[in-house]
Amino acid sequence: MKANIVEGLEPLLEEEFDVLLFAHGAPVAGGGKQMLRNFVAERGKV
């Protein structure tokens, strides 16, 4: 199931953004796209 979640995040990397807002936790005010790219890459996706 977790693999499907990571796969679902990949299309977001095609969008232009810099901020990430989460339901829980602190927002990422800058560098959000790179943070997401790293998260996906660490799991062997990008």
trRosetta pair geometry for C-beta under 8 A, 3 or more apart (Angstrom, degrees):
i j d omega theta_ij theta_ji phi_ij phi_ji
1 4 5.7 -54 -160 31 38 113
1 5 6.9 41 146 -21 67 100
2 5 5.4 -48 -155 29 42 115
2 6 6.7 39 150 -16 69 100
3 6 5.8 -54 -152 36 36 109
3 7 6.3 37 150 -19 67 106
3 43 7.7 180 -117 165 65 126
4 7 5.5 -52 -145 38 34 114
4 8 6.3 39 153 -23 64 106
5 8 5.6 -56 -153 34 30 115
5 9 6.9 33 149 -23 62 102
6 9 5.7 -53 -157 27 36 114
6 10 7.4 55 147 -39 62 89
6 39 7.8 -149 -127 134 95 90
6 40 5.9 143 -170 -125 94 73
6 43 4.9 -97 -138 98 159 154
6 45 5.6 -161 148 -47 114 147
7 10 5.8 -31 -162 -1 40 118
7 45 6.9 -165 -88 -126 56 133
8 11 7.4 -46 -175 21 41 101
9 12 5.5 -49 -171 23 58 121
9 13 7.5 64 141 -29 74 93
9 36 6.4 -148 173 -172 120 108
9 39 7.4 -53 131 98 160 116
9 40 5.6 -153 98 -82 119 114
10 13 5.9 -47 -168 15 44 115
10 40 6.0 129 -86 -148 70 147
10 45 6.0 -129 -82 159 114 132
10 46 6.8 166 -125 -69 95 97
11 14 5.8 -43 -169 19 53 115
11 15 7.8 53 141 -20 67 98
12 15 5.6 -51 -165 24 51 115
12 17 7.7 -41 176 29 94 135
12 36 6.4 -73 102 158 123 154
13 33 6.9 116 -129 -163 64 92
13 36 6.6 -161 -82 112 86 114
13 37 5.8 100 -121 -90 121 85
13 40 6.9 -83 -50 23 135 158
13 46 6.7 94 -46 -94 178 145
16 33 7.9 -45 -155 -75 34 149
17 20 7.7 94 136 -69 124 64
17 32 6.1 -56 127 84 98 121
17 33 5.5 143 78 -64 74 104
18 30 5.7 -11 158 -136 109 55
18 31 6.8 25 -168 -26 81 20
18 32 5.5 114 161 30 31 96
18 33 6.1 -52 -100 -6 43 101
19 27 6.8 6 -175 172 96 111
19 28 6.4 169 -155 89 48 70
19 29 6.0 -10 -118 -142 96 31
19 30 7.1 -20 -84 -72 70 36
19 32 5.2 90 -163 -10 6 146
20 27 6.6 177 89 -161 57 66
20 28 4.1 26 45 41 98 114
20 32 3.6 166 -23 -144 91 125
20 35 6.6 -97 -4 72 144 130
20 36 6.6 153 -81 -51 137 109
21 27 4.9 -15 -107 -117 67 106
21 28 7.9 -134 -62 31 37 69
22 25 4.6 2 80 59 144 101
22 26 7.7 41 38 66 117 26
22 27 6.8 -171 17 -94 77 54
28 31 6.6 -97 169 74 113 75
28 32 4.3 134 99 -90 123 91
28 35 5.8 -102 -155 27 164 160
31 34 5.0 -51 -170 45 79 114
31 35 5.7 87 130 -29 85 100
32 35 5.4 -55 -146 36 33 115
32 36 6.2 31 157 -17 68 104
33 36 5.8 -54 -149 38 32 109
33 37 6.2 36 151 -22 65 105
34 37 5.4 -50 -144 36 34 115
34 38 6.3 36 155 -20 65 103
35 38 5.8 -54 -151 35 29 111
35 39 6.4 34 150 -22 63 106
36 39 5.4 -51 -148 33 34 116
36 40 6.4 30 156 -15 66 105
37 40 6.0 -58 -149 39 29 106
37 41 6.1 27 155 -19 65 112
37 46 6.1 -75 -158 64 76 161
38 41 5.6 -57 -140 40 29 111
38 42 6.2 35 160 -26 65 105
39 42 6.1 -54 -151 28 24 111
39 43 7.2 7 154 -5 57 109
40 43 6.1 -73 -162 43 33 103
40 45 4.5 -76 171 65 88 128
40 46 4.9 61 111 -9 114 111
41 44 7.7 63 -177 -62 37 14
41 45 6.5 -104 -88 55 30 74
41 46 4.7 -63 -80 59 80 94
